[in-house]
Amino acid sequence: MKKNIVLLLLLISFCGGTEMTEGSLIITTNTSQDTTTNTSQETTTTVLEEAIPKSDNYLDYRDVKIFRASTISDEHVNILTKYIEYTEQLLFKDKSVKRENLYPILVVQLDSENYESAIDLEKEYCEYLKEEYPSTFNNSRCNPRNHNKEDDGSIGLFTDGGRVSGSSISGTPSDRECCYLFINGSFDLSWDSRSQAYVTIHEMYHIFQLSNVVGFGYDLEQKITGKRIGNDERDKPFWMEGYATYFSHLYYSRDINDFSHLQNEMYGGLFSCYCGDNQPTIKERYLSGPELYNVTWESDWAVGYQVGAWFIAYLTNIHGEQTMYDFWINSQTGILFPENFQNTFGKDYITYEEEFRNFIINSSEDELMSILPNS
């Protein structure tokens, strides 16, 4: 019961993404925030490597800048930088990755408990864009033409209705946009440093996913990545978020050499309600609702994320991690999600979802948990 309470505290609210420019792919992660007093801000910048064309080493392209709220601790920033680098080493080393599409990454480490610091950071970030990337500044919310400043001075970039924004990835490097914008929330490290770690992995996983489809245009990117399937214009979280959710917990468990983390998170993501209002469990809502690929953010985001993670675990157990990785490398050709799924996994996604649903229905808790790795 205790582990479920912790999950509910972490994910009691769902925060939307932050636009970098109009038309950006926006990937969101659910975190809880509160607000308190005002502050100023500081900036921490990673060591930048010169971009060397046609290199097989992602470090030759590495361009990461970190903005931090002045109230955020060094411990937060140390966790952030550690798990950015950890995920880079796991996902960016493969020679098949389009290294030229991985950077620049602008990272904003917010203090979820301090609203004023987010307003200050909006000002600092926008000044940086204006100086370093004026084209992106003009297209972004930083441009006064593109926002209505609130009475408190906020512009809705790292703020949302009087609260600090949640974690998200928005933007892709392009003619209109300089960079990925990685917004990271903060957690109470006295009892929940793990969330700071795996949320960072989660968002970095999205950068890996998106790097494979940069340049195809917004609508086509949506259809390649499985956010939209066919002519359905509703965004679906199950595929992109399922991947990022599952592998963030798996990678973190490997890093700390404690697979009880993966077990607990995946258990809670199926057998708790992942909410604060005593809804049925995620499993019950999934089995009484539409197919996983028809679940939207609006209809039941938690089912999309958490059952999506179980669907990824199910496929990984059958095909192995390399095949799961290969799906995203294959997407570099511009192949749409249905065809890429069929080619990669040998069956169409509709058939596999039916088999997965039957697995969830007919398996005991022990049988379900047995598909999760312990190494």
Kinemage of the C-alpha trace (Angstrom):
@kinemage 1
@onewidth
@group {chain A} dominant
@subgroup {mainchain}
@vectorlist {calphas} color= white
{ca met a 1} P 0.000 0.000 0.000
{ca lys a 2} L 2.823 2.409 0.833
{ca lys a 3} L 4.309 2.256 -2.657
{ca asn a 4} L 0.929 3.084 -4.182
{ca ile a 5} L 0.551 6.115 -1.922
{ca val a 6} L 3.944 7.374 -3.090
{ca leu a 7} L 2.882 6.972 -6.716
{ca leu a 8} L -0.310 8.910 -6.097
{ca leu a 9} L 1.561 11.759 -4.464
{ca leu a 10} L 3.884 11.984 -7.451
{ca leu a 11} L 1.236 11.845 -10.147
{ca ile a 12} L -1.839 13.414 -8.647
{ca ser a 13} L -1.792 16.178 -11.309
{ca phe a 14} L -1.122 16.145 -15.050
{ca cys a 15} L 0.681 19.132 -16.515
{ca gly a 16} L 0.700 20.034 -20.195
{ca gly a 17} L 3.774 20.691 -22.300
{ca thr a 18} L 5.297 24.085 -23.022
{ca glu a 19} L 5.342 25.336 -26.595
{ca met a 20} L 8.685 26.314 -28.061
{ca thr a 21} L 7.185 27.403 -31.344
{ca glu a 22} L 3.867 26.816 -32.993
{ca gly a 23} L 3.735 23.329 -34.473
{ca ser a 24} L 6.357 21.762 -32.225
{ca leu a 25} L 6.015 18.156 -31.169
{ca ile a 26} L 5.255 18.400 -27.472
{ca ile a 27} L 5.968 15.502 -25.116
{ca thr a 28} L 4.769 15.787 -21.530
{ca thr a 29} L 5.623 14.084 -18.280
{ca asn a 30} L 3.330 14.135 -15.270
{ca thr a 31} L 4.653 15.789 -12.140
{ca ser a 32} L 3.168 17.581 -9.158
{ca gln a 33} L 3.971 21.211 -8.395
{ca asp a 34} L 3.272 23.800 -5.701
{ca thr a 35} L 4.155 27.497 -5.534
{ca thr a 36} L 5.845 29.698 -2.966
{ca thr a 37} L 8.057 32.790 -2.795
{ca asn a 38} L 10.096 34.866 -5.253
{ca thr a 39} L 13.757 34.665 -6.260
{ca ser a 40} L 16.271 35.435 -8.958
{ca gln a 41} L 18.027 32.968 -11.214
{ca glu a 42} L 21.442 31.642 -12.123
{ca thr a 43} L 22.763 29.798 -15.116
{ca thr a 44} L 24.895 26.682 -15.266
{ca thr a 45} L 26.354 25.746 -18.612
{ca thr a 46} L 27.824 22.387 -19.549
{ca val a 47} L 31.091 22.209 -21.455
{ca leu a 48} L 30.165 22.431 -25.119
{ca glu a 49} L 31.938 20.407 -27.800
{ca glu a 50} L 32.552 21.827 -31.269
{ca ala a 51} L 30.179 20.316 -33.821
{ca ile a 52} L 32.316 18.350 -36.243
{ca pro a 53} L 30.411 17.261 -39.370
{ca lys a 54} L 30.155 13.581 -40.250
{ca ser a 55} L 31.614 12.345 -36.970
{ca asp a 56} L 30.523 8.990 -35.537
{ca asn a 57} L 30.959 10.337 -32.001
{ca tyr a 58} L 27.955 12.131 -30.520
{ca leu a 59} L 30.317 14.089 -28.253
{ca asp a 60} L 31.556 15.976 -31.314
{ca tyr a 61} L 28.029 17.361 -31.701
{ca arg a 62} L 27.245 17.775 -28.026
{ca asp a 63} L 25.697 21.146 -27.263
{ca val a 64} L 23.825 21.306 -23.948
{ca lys a 65} L 23.074 24.452 -21.969
{ca ile a 66} L 21.445 24.330 -18.544
{ca phe a 67} L 19.409 27.155 -17.044
{ca arg a 68} L 18.676 26.780 -13.348
{ca ala a 69} L 16.484 28.565 -10.867
{ca ser a 70} L 18.600 30.181 -8.150
{ca thr a 71} L 16.582 28.325 -5.505
{ca ile a 72} L 17.342 24.943 -7.011
{ca ser a 73} L 19.998 22.970 -5.150
{ca asp a 74} L 23.307 21.768 -6.505
{ca glu a 75} L 22.088 18.272 -5.684
{ca his a 76} L 19.207 18.691 -8.148
{ca val a 77} L 21.600 19.867 -10.852
{ca asn a 78} L 24.031 17.035 -10.139
{ca ile a 79} L 21.252 14.468 -10.594
{ca leu a 80} L 20.084 16.231 -13.742
{ca thr a 81} L 23.519 16.296 -15.362
{ca lys a 82} L 24.342 12.735 -14.274
{ca tyr a 83} L 21.246 11.273 -15.906
{ca ile a 84} L 21.473 13.414 -19.022
{ca glu a 85} L 24.955 11.982 -19.554
{ca tyr a 86} L 23.833 8.474 -18.566
{ca thr a 87} L 21.032 8.474 -21.144
{ca glu a 88} L 23.294 9.936 -23.815
{ca gln a 89} L 25.739 7.084 -23.280
{ca leu a 90} L 22.946 4.508 -23.524
{ca leu a 91} L 21.136 5.882 -26.570
{ca phe a 92} L 23.379 8.238 -28.521
{ca lys a 93} L 26.470 6.057 -29.081
{ca asp a 94} L 25.021 3.825 -31.793
{ca lys a 95} L 26.423 4.735 -35.220
{ca ser a 96} L 22.919 4.490 -36.705
{ca val a 97} L 21.710 7.467 -34.669
{ca lys a 98} L 21.454 10.768 -36.512
{ca arg a 99} L 23.893 12.596 -34.272
{ca glu a 100} L 23.386 15.868 -36.103
{ca asn a 101} L 19.741 15.805 -34.931
{ca leu a 102} L 20.474 15.274 -31.216
{ca tyr a 103} L 21.485 18.812 -30.324
{ca pro a 104} L 21.370 21.638 -29.281
{ca ile a 105} L 19.482 20.905 -26.054
{ca leu a 106} L 18.445 23.804 -23.828
{ca val a 107} L 17.657 22.432 -20.368
{ca val a 108} L 15.627 24.453 -17.876
{ca gln a 109} L 15.774 23.122 -14.316
{ca leu a 110} L 12.802 24.635 -12.516
{ca asp a 111} L 12.036 24.810 -8.821
{ca ser a 112} L 8.551 23.328 -8.633
{ca glu a 113} L 8.043 24.989 -5.248
{ca asn a 114} L 8.892 28.527 -6.378
{ca tyr a 115} L 6.688 30.251 -8.936
{ca glu a 116} L 8.601 33.534 -9.014
{ca ser a 117} L 11.815 31.740 -9.926
{ca ala a 118} L 10.067 30.336 -13.027
{ca ile a 119} L 9.056 33.858 -14.086
{ca asp a 120} L 12.641 35.043 -13.642
{ca leu a 121} L 13.895 32.092 -15.646
{ca glu a 122} L 11.495 32.924 -18.481
{ca lys a 123} L 13.160 36.334 -18.736
{ca glu a 124} L 16.684 34.884 -18.679
{ca tyr a 125} L 15.865 32.209 -21.226
{ca cys a 126} L 14.231 34.679 -23.595
{ca glu a 127} L 17.203 37.053 -23.376
{ca tyr a 128} L 19.470 34.145 -24.271
{ca leu a 129} L 17.330 33.218 -27.292
{ca lys a 130} L 17.196 36.831 -28.442
{ca glu a 131} L 20.978 37.058 -28.393
{ca glu a 132} L 21.995 33.597 -29.577
{ca tyr a 133} L 19.034 32.387 -31.681
{ca pro a 134} L 17.045 35.443 -32.844
{ca ser a 135} L 15.038 33.456 -35.396
{ca thr a 136} L 13.816 31.072 -32.704
{ca phe a 137} L 13.143 34.032 -30.426
{ca asn a 138} L 10.911 35.574 -33.085
{ca asn a 139} L 8.943 32.342 -33.560
{ca ser a 140} L 8.638 31.479 -29.880
{ca arg a 141} L 6.514 32.619 -26.991
{ca cys a 142} L 9.423 34.853 -25.964
{ca asn a 143} L 8.478 37.275 -28.729
{ca pro a 144} L 6.014 39.814 -27.257
{ca arg a 145} L 3.861 39.378 -30.363
{ca asn a 146} L 3.324 35.727 -29.423
{ca his a 147} L 2.170 36.057 -25.817
{ca asn a 148} L -0.038 38.049 -23.513
{ca lys a 149} L 2.030 38.853 -20.459
{ca glu a 150} L 0.176 38.218 -17.203
{ca asp a 151} L -0.027 40.791 -14.434
{ca asp a 152} L 2.640 38.872 -12.504
{ca gly a 153} L 5.038 39.119 -15.459
{ca ser a 154} L 4.752 35.500 -16.588
{ca ile a 155} L 4.426 34.610 -20.278
{ca gly a 156} L 3.395 30.954 -20.023
{ca leu a 157} L 6.733 29.502 -21.069
{ca phe a 158} L 7.775 27.917 -17.765
{ca thr a 159} L 4.581 28.923 -15.988
{ca asp a 160} L 1.032 27.671 -16.320
{ca gly a 161} L -1.939 29.401 -14.729
{ca gly a 162} L -0.089 30.615 -11.669
{ca arg a 163} L 1.889 27.413 -11.230
{ca val a 164} L 5.306 26.158 -12.288
{ca ser a 165} L 5.208 24.086 -15.482
{ca gly a 166} L 5.795 20.346 -15.409
{ca ser a 167} L 8.538 18.430 -17.188
{ca ser a 168} L 8.401 18.311 -20.976
{ca ile a 169} L 10.286 18.195 -24.248
{ca ser a 170} L 9.274 20.574 -27.004
{ca gly a 171} L 10.781 21.655 -30.284
{ca thr a 172} L 13.214 19.991 -32.629
{ca pro a 173} L 16.271 21.552 -34.304
{ca ser a 174} L 15.078 22.951 -37.630
{ca asp a 175} L 14.989 26.061 -39.778
{ca arg a 176} L 12.422 27.562 -37.392
{ca glu a 177} L 13.787 26.253 -34.106
{ca cys a 178} L 17.300 26.172 -32.755
{ca cys a 179} L 16.980 23.430 -30.226
{ca tyr a 180} L 15.137 20.962 -28.080
{ca leu a 181} L 13.679 22.674 -25.029
{ca phe a 182} L 13.899 20.281 -22.058
{ca ile a 183} L 11.960 21.603 -19.069
{ca asn a 184} L 12.606 19.644 -15.875
{ca gly a 185} L 10.622 19.929 -12.671
{ca ser a 186} L 12.060 19.392 -9.209
{ca phe a 187} L 11.283 16.938 -6.421
{ca asp a 188} L 11.772 16.737 -2.669
{ca leu a 189} L 15.136 14.994 -2.683
{ca ser a 190} L 14.886 14.093 0.993
{ca trp a 191} L 12.537 11.251 0.046
{ca asp a 192} L 12.154 11.241 -3.750
{ca ser a 193} L 15.464 11.770 -5.519
{ca arg a 194} L 14.624 8.798 -7.735
{ca ser a 195} L 11.925 10.801 -9.538
{ca gln a 196} L 14.437 13.511 -10.401
{ca ala a 197} L 16.547 10.785 -11.983
{ca tyr a 198} L 14.022 8.788 -13.959
{ca val a 199} L 12.099 11.841 -15.189
{ca thr a 200} L 15.375 13.102 -16.664
{ca ile a 201} L 15.873 9.741 -18.405
{ca his a 202} L 12.262 9.842 -19.622
{ca glu a 203} L 12.671 13.234 -21.283
{ca met a 204} L 16.058 12.376 -22.756
{ca tyr a 205} L 14.494 9.237 -24.247
{ca his a 206} L 12.061 11.511 -26.088
{ca ile a 207} L 14.974 13.405 -27.609
{ca phe a 208} L 16.333 10.107 -28.938
{ca gln a 209} L 12.909 9.280 -30.410
{ca leu a 210} L 12.450 12.676 -32.021
{ca ser a 211} L 15.990 12.859 -33.403
{ca asn a 212} L 15.112 10.108 -35.857
{ca val a 213} L 12.253 12.057 -37.459
{ca val a 214} L 13.625 15.609 -37.571
{ca gly a 215} L 12.962 17.199 -40.940
{ca phe a 216} L 9.853 15.289 -42.026
{ca gly a 217} L 7.400 18.051 -41.138
{ca tyr a 218} L 5.036 18.196 -38.190
{ca asp a 219} L 2.114 16.136 -39.543
{ca leu a 220} L 4.354 13.397 -40.900
{ca glu a 221} L 6.396 13.282 -37.672
{ca gln a 222} L 3.170 12.672 -35.751
{ca lys a 223} L 2.295 9.711 -37.970
{ca ile a 224} L 5.796 8.237 -37.951
{ca thr a 225} L 6.039 8.314 -34.156
{ca gly a 226} L 2.603 6.782 -33.542
{ca lys a 227} L 1.103 9.865 -31.933
{ca arg a 228} L -1.456 9.852 -34.734
{ca ile a 229} L -2.489 6.750 -36.634
{ca gly a 230} L -4.238 6.890 -39.987
{ca asn a 231} L -6.648 9.785 -40.417
{ca asp a 232} L -7.400 10.062 -36.712
{ca glu a 233} L -6.372 13.569 -35.631
{ca arg a 234} L -6.382 12.753 -31.894
{ca asp a 235} L -2.980 12.406 -30.242
{ca lys a 236} L -2.293 9.059 -28.547
{ca pro a 237} L 0.271 8.646 -25.742
{ca phe a 238} L 0.644 4.858 -25.671
{ca trp a 239} L 3.614 4.434 -28.010
{ca met a 240} L 6.031 7.303 -27.397
{ca glu a 241} L 5.140 7.630 -23.725
{ca gly a 242} L 5.023 3.882 -23.175
{ca tyr a 243} L 8.603 3.597 -24.405
{ca ala a 244} L 9.879 6.519 -22.346
{ca thr a 245} L 8.052 5.399 -19.205
{ca tyr a 246} L 9.193 1.781 -19.325
{ca phe a 247} L 12.810 2.399 -20.295
{ca ser a 248} L 13.242 5.261 -17.818
{ca his a 249} L 12.407 2.852 -14.983
{ca leu a 250} L 14.469 0.014 -16.472
{ca tyr a 251} L 17.559 2.164 -17.044
{ca tyr a 252} L 17.316 3.750 -13.606
{ca ser a 253} L 17.000 0.302 -11.984
{ca arg a 254} L 20.128 -0.823 -13.771
{ca asp a 255} L 22.024 2.262 -12.717
{ca ile a 256} L 21.221 1.770 -9.025
{ca asn a 257} L 21.334 -2.038 -9.344
{ca asp a 258} L 17.950 -2.364 -7.667
{ca phe a 259} L 15.171 -3.841 -9.775
{ca ser a 260} L 12.627 -3.433 -7.015
{ca his a 261} L 12.266 0.097 -8.432
{ca leu a 262} L 11.118 -1.270 -11.805
{ca gln a 263} L 8.879 -3.833 -10.134
{ca asn a 264} L 7.230 -1.276 -7.853
{ca glu a 265} L 6.679 1.321 -10.555
{ca met a 266} L 5.243 -1.158 -13.036
{ca tyr a 267} L 3.050 -2.767 -10.387
{ca gly a 268} L 1.647 0.602 -9.373
{ca gly a 269} L 1.151 1.497 -13.030
{ca leu a 270} L -1.274 -1.388 -13.462
{ca phe a 271} L -2.796 -2.243 -10.091
{ca ser a 272} L -3.260 1.242 -8.603
{ca cys a 273} L -5.601 3.918 -9.926
{ca tyr a 274} L -2.678 6.332 -10.461
{ca cys a 275} L -4.909 9.102 -9.230
{ca gly a 276} L -6.229 10.775 -6.100
{ca asp a 277} L -9.946 10.232 -6.445
{ca asn a 278} L -10.488 6.485 -5.951
{ca gln a 279} L -11.076 5.616 -9.572
{ca pro a 280} L -10.859 1.979 -10.677
{ca thr a 281} L -7.355 0.659 -11.185
{ca ile a 282} L -5.449 1.298 -14.396
{ca lys a 283} L -5.940 -2.345 -15.341
{ca glu a 284} L -9.705 -2.131 -14.847
{ca arg a 285} L -9.973 1.113 -16.807
{ca tyr a 286} L -7.943 -0.341 -19.662
{ca leu a 287} L -9.941 -3.550 -19.887
{ca ser a 288} L -13.273 -1.711 -19.769
{ca gly a 289} L -12.172 0.932 -22.241
{ca pro a 290} L -11.037 1.251 -25.847
{ca glu a 291} L -8.022 -0.395 -27.403
{ca leu a 292} L -4.732 1.011 -26.161
{ca tyr a 293} L -4.029 2.709 -29.483
{ca asn a 294} L -7.349 4.580 -29.213
{ca val a 295} L -6.696 6.010 -25.744
{ca thr a 296} L -6.037 9.760 -25.850
{ca trp a 297} L -4.468 12.160 -23.368
{ca glu a 298} L -7.922 13.598 -22.720
{ca ser a 299} L -9.763 10.294 -22.308
{ca asp a 300} L -7.323 8.687 -19.837
{ca trp a 301} L -3.693 9.773 -20.043
{ca ala a 302} L -2.701 7.428 -17.192
{ca val a 303} L -3.877 4.382 -19.141
{ca gly a 304} L -1.934 5.620 -22.159
{ca tyr a 305} L 1.286 6.079 -20.192
{ca gln a 306} L 1.112 3.133 -17.806
{ca val a 307} L -0.514 0.444 -19.945
{ca gly a 308} L 1.635 1.766 -22.760
{ca ala a 309} L 4.671 0.979 -20.591
{ca trp a 310} L 3.329 -2.543 -20.023
{ca phe a 311} L 2.794 -2.972 -23.761
{ca ile a 312} L 6.436 -1.989 -24.329
{ca ala a 313} L 7.524 -4.407 -21.579
{ca tyr a 314} L 5.464 -7.140 -23.266
{ca leu a 315} L 7.076 -6.534 -26.670
{ca thr a 316} L 10.537 -6.248 -25.135
{ca asn a 317} L 10.093 -9.584 -23.381
{ca ile a 318} L 9.306 -11.204 -26.743
{ca his a 319} L 11.689 -9.390 -29.094
{ca gly a 320} L 14.508 -8.041 -26.916
{ca glu a 321} L 15.745 -4.525 -26.303
{ca gln a 322} L 17.695 -4.208 -29.553
{ca thr a 323} L 14.537 -4.704 -31.610
{ca met a 324} L 12.775 -2.048 -29.541
{ca tyr a 325} L 15.656 0.314 -30.261
{ca asp a 326} L 15.640 -0.615 -33.941
{ca phe a 327} L 12.044 0.572 -34.336
{ca trp a 328} L 13.200 4.162 -33.840
{ca ile a 329} L 16.236 3.767 -36.082
{ca asn a 330} L 13.931 2.369 -38.795
{ca ser a 331} L 11.747 5.465 -38.498
{ca gln a 332} L 14.561 7.521 -40.053
{ca thr a 333} L 13.304 6.397 -43.480
{ca gly a 334} L 9.972 8.155 -42.977
{ca ile a 335} L 8.047 4.894 -42.746
{ca leu a 336} L 4.709 5.381 -40.997
{ca phe a 337} L 3.977 3.770 -37.630
{ca pro a 338} L 1.726 0.901 -38.857
{ca glu a 339} L 4.210 -0.285 -41.478
{ca asn a 340} L 7.214 0.166 -39.208
{ca phe a 341} L 5.469 -1.794 -36.447
{ca gln a 342} L 4.609 -4.633 -38.834
{ca asn a 343} L 8.131 -4.796 -40.236
{ca thr a 344} L 9.832 -4.604 -36.851
{ca phe a 345} L 7.645 -6.958 -34.820
{ca gly a 346} L 6.240 -9.290 -37.488
{ca lys a 347} L 2.559 -8.556 -36.788
{ca asp a 348} L 0.327 -5.541 -37.148
{ca tyr a 349} L -0.229 -3.384 -34.078
{ca ile a 350} L -3.952 -4.264 -33.898
{ca thr a 351} L -3.236 -7.994 -33.628
{ca tyr a 352} L -0.474 -7.440 -31.071
{ca glu a 353} L -2.706 -5.238 -28.940
{ca glu a 354} L -5.396 -7.958 -28.932
{ca glu a 355} L -2.849 -10.549 -27.823
{ca phe a 356} L -1.536 -8.189 -25.161
{ca arg a 357} L -5.036 -7.507 -23.836
{ca asn a 358} L -5.655 -11.251 -23.550
{ca phe a 359} L -2.360 -11.597 -21.712
{ca ile a 360} L -3.462 -8.953 -19.205
{ca ile a 361} L -6.888 -10.600 -18.794
{ca asn a 362} L -5.698 -14.183 -18.407
{ca ser a 363} L -2.494 -13.821 -16.404
{ca ser a 364} L -2.038 -13.815 -12.641
{ca glu a 365} L -0.143 -10.995 -10.953
{ca asp a 366} L 2.920 -13.219 -10.718
{ca glu a 367} L 2.702 -14.111 -14.406
{ca leu a 368} L 2.396 -10.447 -15.366
{ca met a 369} L 5.343 -9.413 -13.218
{ca ser a 370} L 7.463 -12.255 -14.561
{ca ile a 371} L 7.980 -10.500 -17.921
{ca leu a 372} L 9.951 -7.713 -16.223
{ca pro a 373} L 13.738 -8.137 -16.285
{ca asn a 374} L 15.879 -8.311 -13.170
{ca ser a 375} L 19.220 -7.462 -14.760
